Amino acid sequence: MKLESPAALRNRDPILEVLRRVFPKEGVALEIASGSGEHARYFAEALPGLRWQPTDVSSAAIASVDVHRTEAHLPNLLPARTLDVTRDDWGVGEIDALFCANMIHIAPYAAAEGLMRGAGRHLVDDAPFVLYGPFRVGGHFDAPSNAAFDESLRARDPSWGIRDREAIIALGTEMGLALEDVVAMPANNSCLIFRRQARSA
């Protein structure tokens, strides 16, 4: 069954601008939490030099991504794979770029930890990681809408919630990921752009 996400349609062009600026022209781009698959389809078409690998932990999402893939007939859009970021090995080998949107606030904090750990493990040296979503800054929300969204998330599941940007950056630093830029996005979201630092010989 093909899923649809209105948010994916709204944010795909601003995100694509960021990806075009920081992602390599060629290689394997891994997408974590592909959801409906609309981002995977759109970005794979817009970035034909990259082999786009969609993943999700949800079987419904995997099925939706593959419907989009079948419809799109894009040679660089790979079959969706099941991936749990909390696993010690994602089973993807080395990757040249990583993208994740709107995942860490609708999952336990262990998912954010696993995401950053896996990024540090699988990205090749100097590879980019773009993390999109809402964040708290200095323990505060930039907009009342994000505060209300956070409250609704925690009401659904106490382990969910909008994460502190500083905490996510600190996690990245621990895993060899240096923050390169923070790009303000529509609807009070941001893209955090990390770069995998060179490993010591």
C-alpha positions in Angstrom: 0.0 0.0 0.0 1.4 3.4 -1.0 1.5 5.9 1.9 1.4 9.7 1.4 2.9 12.4 3.6 1.8 16.0 3.1 4.9 17.1 5.1 7.2 15.3 2.6 5.7 17.2 -0.2 6.0 20.6 1.6 9.6 20.2 2.7 11.2 18.2 -0.2 12.4 21.2 -2.3 14.1 23.1 0.6 15.7 19.8 1.7 16.8 19.1 -1.9 18.6 22.5 -2.0 20.7 21.4 1.0 21.4 17.9 -0.4 22.5 19.4 -3.8 24.9 21.6 -1.9 26.5 19.1 0.4 26.0 15.6 -1.0 28.6 14.1 -3.4 27.7 13.8 -7.1 28.2 10.0 -7.0 28.2 7.1 -4.5 25.7 5.5 -2.2 23.3 7.7 -0.2 21.6 6.0 2.7 18.2 7.3 3.9 17.1 6.4 7.4 13.4 6.3 8.2 12.2 6.7 4.6 8.5 6.6 5.7 6.2 6.8 2.8 9.1 6.8 0.3 8.2 10.1 -1.3 11.5 11.7 -0.4 13.4 8.7 -1.7 11.6 8.9 -5.0 12.0 12.6 -5.4 15.6 12.8 -4.3 16.7 9.8 -6.4 15.2 11.4 -9.4 16.8 14.8 -8.7 20.2 13.3 -7.9 20.7 10.6 -10.5 24.4 10.1 -9.8 23.7 8.8 -6.4 22.5 5.3 -5.7 19.7 6.1 -3.2 19.2 3.4 -0.5 15.8 3.8 1.4 15.4 2.1 4.7 12.8 1.9 7.5 12.1 -0.2 10.6 8.4 -0.4 9.6 7.1 -3.1 7.2 4.3 -0.8 6.1 6.9 1.9 5.2 9.0 -0.6 3.3 6.0 -1.7 1.3 5.1 1.9 0.5 8.7 2.8 -0.6 8.7 -0.2 -3.0 5.4 0.9 -4.6 7.0 4.3 -5.2 10.1 2.6 -6.6 8.1 0.4 -8.9 6.1 3.4 -10.2 9.2 5.6 -10.7 11.4 3.2 -12.7 14.5 4.9 -11.5 17.7 2.8 -11.9 19.4 4.5 -9.0 16.6 4.0 -6.5 17.4 0.8 -4.7 15.0 -1.7 -3.1 14.0 -0.6 0.4 15.7 -2.4 3.3 14.6 -3.0 6.8 17.0 -1.1 9.2 16.9 -0.6 13.0 19.2 2.2 13.9 19.8 0.8 17.4 21.5 -2.3 15.9 25.3 -2.5 16.3 25.7 -3.2 12.5 23.3 -1.8 10.0 24.5 -4.2 7.3 25.1 -1.5 4.7 28.9 -1.3 4.6 30.5 2.0 3.8 28.3 4.8 2.6 29.1 8.1 0.9 26.2 10.2 2.3 23.4 9.9 4.9 20.0 11.6 5.2 17.4 11.3 7.9 14.2 13.4 8.3 11.7 13.6 11.1 12.8 10.4 13.0 14.5 11.2 16.3 11.5 13.0 17.8 9.1 10.1 17.2 11.3 7.4 18.6 13.0 6.8 22.0 16.2 8.7 22.6 18.1 5.4 22.0 17.2 5.8 18.3 19.0 9.2 18.2 22.0 7.6 19.9 21.9 4.7 17.5 21.6 7.0 14.5 24.6 9.1 15.4 26.6 5.9 16.3 25.8 4.3 13.0 26.6 7.4 11.1 30.0 7.5 12.6 30.5 3.8 11.9 29.3 3.6 8.3 30.2 7.0 6.7 33.4 7.2 4.8 35.8 10.0 5.8 34.6 13.5 4.9 31.1 12.1 4.0 28.1 14.3 4.8 25.1 13.6 7.1 22.0 15.7 6.8 19.6 15.5 9.7 16.3 17.3 9.3 13.6 18.1 11.8 12.5 20.3 14.7 14.9 20.9 17.6 15.1 22.7 20.9 17.8 25.2 21.2 19.3 26.0 24.6 16.5 24.0 26.2 13.9 26.3 24.6 11.6 26.1 21.6 11.9 28.6 18.7 8.2 28.7 18.2 5.0 28.0 20.2 4.0 25.5 17.5 7.0 23.3 18.3 6.3 23.5 22.0 2.7 22.3 21.3 4.0 19.6 19.0 6.4 18.4 21.7 3.6 18.2 24.2 1.5 16.2 21.8 4.4 13.8 21.1 5.1 13.2 24.8 1.4 12.6 25.4 1.4 9.8 22.8 4.6 8.3 24.2 6.7 9.7 27.0 9.9 8.5 25.3 9.2 10.7 22.3 9.8 14.4 22.0 11.7 17.1 20.2 15.4 16.8 21.0 18.0 19.4 22.2 20.1 20.4 19.3 23.1 20.7 21.5 22.7 17.1 22.7 22.5 15.8 19.2 25.6 17.8 18.2 27.5 16.4 21.2 26.5 12.9 20.3 27.8 13.5 16.8 31.1 14.8 18.2 31.5 11.6 20.2 31.1 9.6 17.0 33.5 11.5 14.9 30.9 13.8 13.2 31.7 17.5 13.1 28.9 20.0 12.8 29.4 21.9 9.5 26.3 24.0 9.3 22.8 24.6 10.7 20.3 25.6 8.0 17.0 27.1 9.0 14.1 25.4 7.1 10.4 26.2 6.7 7.9 25.4 9.5 10.4 25.9 12.3 12.6 23.0 11.3 16.3 22.8 10.7 18.9 20.8 8.8 22.0 19.9 10.8 24.8 19.2 8.5 27.5 16.9 9.9 30.7 15.7 8.2 32.5 12.5 9.1 36.0 13.4 10.3 39.0 11.5 9.1 39.8 8.5 11.1 43.3 8.2 12.6 45.6 5.9 10.7 
